[in-house]
Amino acid sequence: MKPDERNKDNSLQSQPEQRRMATTYVAYRIILAIGLLLLNLIPEARMALEIPPSVNFPLIAGLYFATAVMAGLIFLHVNISIATSARLMLWSDILLVPLLMLVAGKFAFGLGLLLAISFALGNSLIGQGVLIRATAASLLVVAALLFGEYVTGQHFIDYSNALLLVFSFYAIGVLASYLGRKVTRTQVLLDRQLIDIHNLTEVNAFIVQQLPSGALVVDNNHRLQTGNAAAWQLLDVDEADSGTPLARISPGLDQALSRWSANQQEAASPQPGSHVDQAHDYEASFSAFGNASHGGVLINLADLRQLSDRARQMKLASLGQLVAGVAHEVRNPLNAIQQSAQLLEESTGLAASDRQLAQIIDRQSRRLNRLVTDILDASRNGTNTPLELEPAEWFAEFLDHYQLSPGTSAVNIELEVDHGSGKLLFDPDQLQQILWNLLDNAKKHSRPLQGDVEIRLTCRPGPDDAHTIIAVCDNGSALDVEDEERLFDPFYTTRNSGVGLGLFIAHELSRNNDAELNYRRIHGRNCFQLLCMTTSDKS
């Protein structure tokens, strides 16, 4: 970057302090120029200052006024840096003020002091070259004084005062330049800190908005400062603006906060507080921050339904581990019982009644073995190997295999595969088990009002290119509300002979493959829809 561009950037960064200083310098020069012009219009003032009559003084004063006005217009309307504007004005003073001193008589020292003021204002805005400007001003001032004495033969100023004036140029210039650079660096640092604070504020606001639980921040007067989308959803209200009273958003929450605040004032140390709203299913907890004059309260809103679901999932996970362990230990003795019953059935000397008992033991052992197998399958679904599956070929092969398998009753299953569906990204064994369970569930549990059971297996494109919807629909009657809510619970079944693990295993295997299994009643049919991932390559 060029030096002028750096100066321009610094001038922009140092706003508004440097701009105010530059505006003061512009105003000072214009006021000084007007004052010099008025001296020519008021003879008494010129005589009091002992300025000799001369046609050169008003001419130079008019030129100074023109440069002051022009510099002011350039500063206001031309896109140049503040340092460049200040450099232009200061060099005009360095050149024109000594000319005024040349014809000002005994007022020359007073004009020199006015140039010192210009040095203070101008050098505070310019970072480099202060010694060059001070040397130029000193030489021109001394030259003007000596030449004026030589031409007029009069002694206008003591040499000690002249030396003092020259020294002031250097001292004031260096000090003003140092203070100007200090102010510029401080302002740049302040601007960076303000940007950092602004960025941190935006990051904090983003984090608050992304929190899964609701969050509200109110001041000590219970007026809203910020809140996230989860809070508005839990409170069942539209998003409120900053400054809105909490009582207008949620009167019950505001009253709870008032009670908690009153308890805080009476307690020796901060006490936790909470409020449960059964109508909106949330629990609010309060945390104070800041001090009494510049503080507030963070209100955290926890969804009771999510907490209940999380506790339920943890309970089910613990129960699943326990049941899986028990099933594993039961399987070996169960296999021994089943094999012993089969050997007993094959005995030739066994009575008919005993043979019947052996058959009962065999059947019930097989049933228990299926239950144990389902439980172990549910506990081992944590790993999978997703592959790209061609829908048309894979579903046709699966349906043939399903209908030819022993133990599956003859039911009409209609297959519809949309050729616009992309390739499925799924573990083939787990997808087969999911569909097997869904088809078995449809055959066993659908209760059509009339006619035979009809099942439709469909595969069609999802809501976007990255998903495909697989659906198993039957013509059974609608489910009860209680049944619909507990469809995917383990060990929940509507049949006495059922185990209640088929839909649970299908649901867990779906989650294991980043898919979503849900139930819907569509066009008078019970439909289990599997929203699964697809690859970008369409068939």
C-alpha positions in Angstrom: 0.0 0.0 0.0 1.3 3.5 -0.8 2.0 6.1 1.9 -0.8 8.3 0.8 -3.2 5.4 0.9 -2.1 4.5 4.4 -2.6 8.0 5.5 -6.1 8.0 4.0 -6.9 4.7 5.8 -5.6 6.1 9.0 -7.6 9.2 8.6 -10.7 7.2 8.0 -10.0 5.0 11.0 -9.3 7.9 13.3 -12.7 9.5 12.8 -14.3 11.4 14.4 -11.5 12.9 16.6 -9.2 13.9 13.8 -12.0 15.2 11.7 -13.1 17.5 14.5 -9.5 18.7 14.8 -9.3 19.3 11.1 -12.6 21.2 11.1 -11.2 23.4 13.9 -8.1 24.1 11.9 -10.2 25.1 8.8 -12.4 27.3 11.0 -9.4 28.9 12.7 -7.8 29.8 9.3 -11.0 31.3 7.9 -11.6 33.4 11.1 -8.0 34.6 11.0 -8.3 35.5 7.4 -11.5 37.5 8.1 -9.7 39.2 11.0 -6.8 40.2 8.8 -9.2 41.7 6.2 -11.1 43.6 8.8 -7.8 45.3 9.9 -7.7 47.0 6.6 -11.2 48.3 7.0 -10.7 49.6 10.5 -7.9 52.2 10.5 -8.0 52.6 14.3 -7.3 48.8 14.8 -4.4 48.9 12.3 -3.0 51.9 14.1 -3.4 50.3 17.5 -1.4 47.3 16.3 1.2 49.6 14.6 0.7 48.1 11.2 2.1 50.5 8.7 -0.1 51.5 5.7 0.7 49.3 2.8 -1.1 48.0 -0.3 0.7 44.7 0.1 -0.9 43.8 3.4 -4.5 43.7 2.2 -3.3 42.0 -1.0 -1.6 39.2 1.0 -4.5 39.1 3.5 -6.9 38.6 0.6 -4.7 35.8 -0.8 -4.7 34.2 2.6 -8.5 34.4 2.8 -8.8 32.8 -0.6 -6.5 29.9 0.3 -8.4 29.4 3.6 -11.7 29.2 1.8 -10.3 27.0 -0.9 -8.7 24.6 1.6 -12.0 24.4 3.5 -14.0 23.5 0.3 -11.4 20.9 -0.6 -11.6 19.4 2.9 -15.4 19.3 2.8 -16.1 18.2 -0.8 -13.0 16.5 -2.2 -12.3 12.9 -1.3 -8.7 13.2 0.1 -7.3 12.2 3.4 -7.4 14.5 6.5 -3.5 14.4 6.6 -3.3 15.7 3.0 -5.8 18.5 3.7 -3.8 19.5 6.9 -0.5 19.4 5.0 -2.0 21.7 2.3 -3.3 24.2 4.9 -0.1 24.2 7.0 2.2 24.8 4.0 -0.1 27.7 3.0 0.4 29.2 6.4 4.2 28.6 6.3 4.4 30.5 3.0 1.9 33.3 3.5 2.3 34.2 7.2 6.0 35.2 6.8 4.9 37.4 3.8 2.3 39.1 6.1 5.1 39.5 8.8 7.2 41.2 6.1 4.7 44.1 5.8 3.2 44.0 9.3 5.7 46.2 11.1 5.7 45.7 14.9 2.7 43.3 14.5 5.1 40.8 12.9 5.8 39.0 16.3 2.0 38.6 16.8 1.6 37.0 13.4 4.5 34.7 14.3 2.5 33.5 17.3 -0.5 32.9 15.1 1.7 30.7 12.9 2.7 28.8 16.1 -1.0 28.1 16.6 -1.2 26.8 13.0 1.8 24.5 13.8 -0.1 23.1 16.8 -3.2 22.3 14.9 -1.6 21.2 11.6 1.1 18.9 13.0 -1.4 17.1 15.2 -2.9 15.8 12.0 0.3 15.0 10.1 2.5 12.2 11.2 5.8 12.8 9.3 8.0 15.7 8.3 7.6 18.0 11.3 11.3 19.0 11.4 11.2 19.9 7.7 8.2 22.1 8.2 9.6 23.7 11.4 12.9 24.5 9.6 11.2 26.0 6.6 8.9 28.1 8.8 11.9 29.3 10.9 14.0 30.3 7.9 11.1 32.1 6.2 10.2 33.9 9.4 13.8 35.0 10.1 14.3 36.0 6.5 11.1 38.1 6.6 12.2 39.9 9.7 15.7 40.6 8.5 14.6 41.7 5.0 11.9 43.9 6.5 14.5 45.7 8.7 16.8 46.0 5.8 14.2 47.6 3.6 12.6 49.9 6.1 15.6 50.5 8.3 13.4 49.9 11.4 13.9 47.3 14.2 10.5 45.5 14.6 11.3 42.6 16.9 14.0 41.6 19.4 16.3 38.8 18.3 15.6 37.0 21.6 11.9 37.0 20.7 12.7 35.8 17.2 14.8 32.9 18.6 12.0 32.1 21.1 9.5 32.0 18.1 11.8 29.7 16.1 12.2 27.4 19.2 8.4 27.4 19.6 8.0 26.1 16.0 10.1 23.1 16.8 8.8 22.4 20.3 5.1 22.9 19.4 5.5 20.9 16.1 7.2 17.9 17.7 4.8 17.8 20.6 1.7 18.2 18.5 2.9 15.6 16.0 3.6 13.1 18.9 0.2 13.8 20.5 -1.5 13.4 17.1 0.1 10.1 16.4 -0.8 9.0 20.0 -4.5 10.0 19.4 -4.5 8.2 16.0 -3.1 4.9 17.5 -5.5 5.1 20.4 -8.4 5.7 18.1 -7.4 2.9 15.8 -7.1 0.6 18.8 -10.5 1.7 20.0 -12.0 1.1 16.6 -10.6 -2.4 16.5 -11.9 -3.1 20.0 -15.3 -1.8 18.9 -15.2 -4.2 15.9 -14.2 -7.1 18.2 -17.0 -6.2 20.6 -19.5 -6.0 17.7 -18.3 -9.4 16.4 -18.5 -11.0 19.8 -22.0 -9.6 20.2 -23.0 -11.1 16.9 -21.4 -14.5 17.8 -23.1 -14.5 21.2 -26.4 -13.6 19.6 -25.9 -16.5 17.1 -25.0 -18.9 19.9 -28.1 -17.9 21.9 -30.3 -18.4 18.8 -28.8 -21.9 18.3 -29.4 -23.0 21.8 -31.8 -26.0 21.9 -33.4 -24.6 25.1 -35.2 -21.3 25.3 -33.3 -18.3 26.6 -34.5 -14.8 27.5 -32.4 -11.9 28.8 -34.2 -9.1 30.7 -32.9 -6.1 32.6 -33.5 -5.2 36.2 -36.8 -3.6 35.2 -38.0 -6.8 33.6 -37.7 -5.4 30.1 -36.6 -7.8 27.3 -33.1 -7.4 25.9 -32.9 -10.5 23.7 -34.4 -13.9 23.2 -34.1 -16.9 20.9 -36.5 -18.8 18.7 -36.8 -21.7 21.1 -38.1 -19.3 23.8 -40.8 -17.9 21.6 -41.9 -21.4 20.6 -42.1 -22.5 24.2 -44.0 -19.4 25.3 -46.3 -19.7 22.2 -45.9 -16.0 21.3 -44.5 -14.0 18.4 -41.0 -12.7 18.7 -41.0 -9.5 20.8 -38.8 -6.4 20.3 -36.1 -5.3 22.7 -37.5 -3.2 25.5 -40.8 -5.0 25.6 -42.0 -5.6 29.2 -41.8 -9.3 30.3 -45.3 -9.0 31.7 -46.7 -8.4 28.2 -44.9 -11.5 26.9 -45.7 -13.9 29.7 -47.5 -12.6 32.8 -46.9 -15.8 34.7 -43.2 -15.8 34.0 -43.0 -12.1 35.0 -44.7 -12.9 38.4 -42.4 -15.8 39.0 -39.3 -13.6 38.3 -40.7 -11.0 40.7 -41.0 -13.6 43.5 -37.5 -14.8 42.8 -36.1 -11.3 42.8 -37.8 -10.6 46.2 -36.3 -13.8 47.6 -32.8 -12.8 46.3 -32.9 -9.5 48.2 -33.7 -11.3 51.4 -31.2 -14.1 51.0 -27.6 -13.6 52.1 -26.2 -15.4 48.9 -27.6 -15.9 45.4 -30.3 -18.6 45.4 -31.4 -20.7 42.4 -35.0 -20.2 41.3 -37.4 -22.0 39.0 -40.9 -21.8 37.7 -42.9 -24.6 36.0 -45.6 -23.8 33.5 -47.7 -26.9 32.9 -49.8 -25.2 30.3 -46.8 -24.6 28.0 -44.7 -27.6 29.2 -41.6 -25.7 30.2 -39.5 -25.1 33.4 -37.9 -21.7 33.8 -34.7 -21.1 35.8 -33.3 -17.7 36.7 -29.7 -16.5 36.9 -28.7 -12.9 37.7 -25.7 -11.2 36.2 -24.1 -7.7 36.5 -24.9 -5.4 39.4 -27.9 -3.6 40.7 -27.6 -0.7 38.2 -26.2 -2.4 35.1 -27.3 -6.0 35.3 -30.1 -8.3 34.4 -31.4 -11.8 34.6 -30.9 -14.8 32.2 -34.1 -16.9 32.0 -33.5 -20.4 30.8 -36.6 -22.3 29.5 -36.3 -26.1 29.4 -38.8 -28.0 27.4 -40.4 -30.5 29.8 -41.4 -32.7 26.9 -37.8 -32.9 25.8 -36.6 -33.6 29.3 -39.2 -36.4 29.6 -38.2 -37.8 26.3 -34.5 -37.7 27.2 -35.2 -39.4 30.5 -37.3 -42.0 28.8 -34.6 -42.7 26.2 -32.0 -43.1 29.0 -34.4 -45.4 30.8 -35.0 -47.4 27.6 -31.2 -47.6 26.9 -30.5 -48.9 30.4 -33.4 -51.3 30.1 -32.2 -52.4 26.7 -28.7 -53.2 28.0 -30.2 -55.1 30.9 -32.6 -57.1 28.7 -29.9 -57.8 26.1 -27.6 -59.2 28.8 -30.4 -61.4 30.2 -31.3 -62.6 26.7 -27.7 -63.5 26.0 -27.6 -65.6 29.2 -31.0 -67.2 28.5 -30.2 -68.3 24.9 -27.8 -71.1 25.7 -30.1 -73.0 28.2 -33.1 -72.3 26.0 -31.4 -74.0 23.1 -30.6 -76.9 25.3 -34.3 -77.2 26.4 -35.4 -77.0 22.7 -33.0 -79.7 21.6 -34.0 -81.9 24.5 -37.7 -81.5 23.6 -37.0 -82.4 20.0 -35.0 -85.5 21.1 -37.8 -86.5 23.4 -40.4 -86.2 20.6 -38.4 -88.6 18.5 -38.4 -91.3 21.3 -40.3 -94.4 20.2 -41.4 -95.4 23.7 -42.9 -92.1 24.6 -46.7 -92.0 25.4 -49.0 -89.8 23.3 -49.7 -87.5 26.2 -46.0 -87.1 26.9 -45.2 -86.5 23.2 -47.9 -83.7 23.2 -46.2 -82.1 26.2 -42.8 -82.3 24.4 -44.3 -80.6 21.4 -45.6 -77.8 23.6 -42.2 -77.4 25.1 -40.7 -77.3 21.6 -43.2 -74.7 20.3 -42.8 -72.4 23.3 -39.0 -72.7 23.2 -39.1 -71.6 19.5 -41.2 -68.6 20.5 -38.8 -67.7 23.3 -35.9 -68.1 20.9 -37.5 -65.7 18.4 -37.9 -63.2 21.2 -34.3 -63.5 22.3 -33.2 -63.2 18.7 -35.2 -59.9 18.3 -33.8 -58.5 21.5 -30.2 -59.3 20.5 -30.8 -57.8 17.0 -32.0 -54.6 18.7 -29.0 -54.4 20.9 -26.5 -55.0 18.0 -27.7 -52.3 15.6 -25.0 -49.8 16.4 -22.9 -50.6 13.3 -23.8 -50.6 9.6 -22.2 -50.6 6.2 -24.1 -48.3 3.9 -24.0 -49.1 0.1 -25.5 -47.6 -3.0 -28.6 -49.6 -3.9 -30.4 -49.4 -7.2 -34.1 -49.1 -6.1 -35.8 -51.0 -9.0 -33.5 -54.0 -8.9 -33.1 -54.2 -5.1 -36.8 -53.9 -4.3 -37.8 -56.5 -6.9 -35.2 -59.0 -5.5 -36.3 -58.3 -2.0 -40.0 -58.8 -2.6 -39.3 -62.1 -4.4 -37.2 -63.3 -1.5 -39.9 -62.2 1.0 -42.8 -63.8 -0.7 -40.9 -67.1 -1.2 -39.7 -67.3 2.4 -41.4 -69.9 4.6 -43.8 -68.7 7.2 -45.0 -65.7 5.3 -48.7 -65.8 4.5 -50.0 -65.2 1.0 -50.9 -61.5 0.9 -51.2 -59.3 -2.2 -48.2 -56.9 -2.1 -48.1 -54.2 -4.8 -44.7 -52.8 -5.6 -44.3 -49.3 -7.2 -40.8 -47.8 -7.8 -40.5 -44.4 -9.3 -37.6 -44.4 -11.9 -36.7 -40.9 -10.9 -35.6 -42.0 -7.5 -31.9 -41.8 -6.8 -29.7 -44.6 -5.6 -30.3 -45.4 -2.0 -27.5 -45.0 0.6 -28.3 -47.7 3.1 -27.1 -50.9 4.7 -28.8 -53.6 2.6 -29.2 -56.1 5.4 -30.7 -53.5 7.8 -33.0 -52.1 5.1 -34.2 -55.7 4.4 -34.9 -56.2 8.1 -36.8 -52.8 8.3 -39.0 -53.7 5.4 -39.5 -57.2 6.6 -40.7 -56.0 10.0 -43.0 -53.4 8.4 -44.5 -55.9 6.0 -45.0 -58.4 8.8 -46.6 -55.7 10.9 -49.0 -54.7 8.1 -50.0 -58.4 7.6 -50.5 -59.1 11.3 -52.0 -55.9 12.6 -54.0 -54.3 9.7 -57.7 -54.7 10.2 -59.5 -53.8 7.0 -63.2 -52.8 7.4 -64.0 -55.1 4.4 -62.2 -57.3 2.0 -58.7 -58.8 2.2 -55.5 -57.1 3.4 -53.8 -55.1 0.7 -50.2 -53.8 1.1 -48.5 -51.4 -1.2 -44.7 -51.0 -1.1 -43.6 -47.8 -2.9 -40.3 -45.9 -3.5 -40.4 -42.3 -4.8 -38.3 -39.2 -4.8 -38.3 -37.2 -1.5 -38.7 -33.5 -0.9 -35.2 -32.8 -2.4 -32.5 -34.6 -4.4 -30.8 -35.9 -1.3 -33.7 -38.0 0.0 -36.0 -40.8 -1.1 -39.3 -41.9 0.6 -40.0 -45.6 1.0 -43.5 -46.3 2.2 -45.3 -49.5 3.3 -49.1 -48.8 3.3 -52.0 -51.1 4.1 -55.8 -50.8 3.9 -56.4 -51.4 7.6 -58.6 -49.2 9.8 -57.2 -46.1 11.6 -55.1 -46.6 14.7 -56.2 -45.4 18.1 -54.5 -42.3 19.5 -52.8 -44.2 22.2 -51.6 -46.9 19.8 -50.2 -44.2 17.4 -48.3 -42.5 20.2 -46.6 -45.7 21.4 -46.0 -47.4 18.0 -42.2 -47.4 18.3 -42.0 -48.2 22.0 -40.3 -51.5 22.8 -42.5 -54.4 23.9 -45.7 -52.5 23.1 -48.1 -54.6 21.0 -51.8 -54.8 20.4 -51.8 -58.7 20.1 -51.4 -61.1 22.9 -49.1 -63.3 20.9 -46.9 -60.4 19.7 -43.5 -59.4 21.2 -43.6 -55.7 20.4 -40.1 -55.3 19.1 -40.7 -55.2 15.3 -41.4 -51.5 14.9 -38.9 -50.6 17.6 -36.1 -52.4 15.8 -37.2 -50.9 12.5 -37.1 -47.4 14.0 -33.7 -47.9 15.6 -32.2 -49.4 12.4 -33.5 -46.4 10.5 -31.8 -43.9 12.9 -28.6 -45.9 12.6 -28.7 -45.2 8.8 -29.5 -41.5 9.2 -33.1 -42.2 8.1 -36.4 -41.2 9.7 -39.3 -43.6 10.1 -42.7 -42.2 10.9 -46.4 -43.2 10.7 -49.1 -41.3 8.9 -52.7 -41.9 7.8 -52.8 -41.1 4.1 -55.8 -41.4 1.9 -57.5 -43.9 4.2 -54.4 -46.1 4.5 -51.9 -46.7 7.3 -48.5 -45.7 6.0 -45.1 -46.2 7.5 -42.8 -43.8 5.6 -39.0 -44.1 5.6 -37.2 -40.9 4.6 -33.7 -42.1 3.7 -30.5 -40.6 2.1 -29.7 -41.0 -1.6 -26.7 -40.3 -3.7 -26.6 -37.4 -6.2 -26.4 -39.9 -9.1 -30.0 -40.6 -10.4 -30.9 -43.7 -12.3 
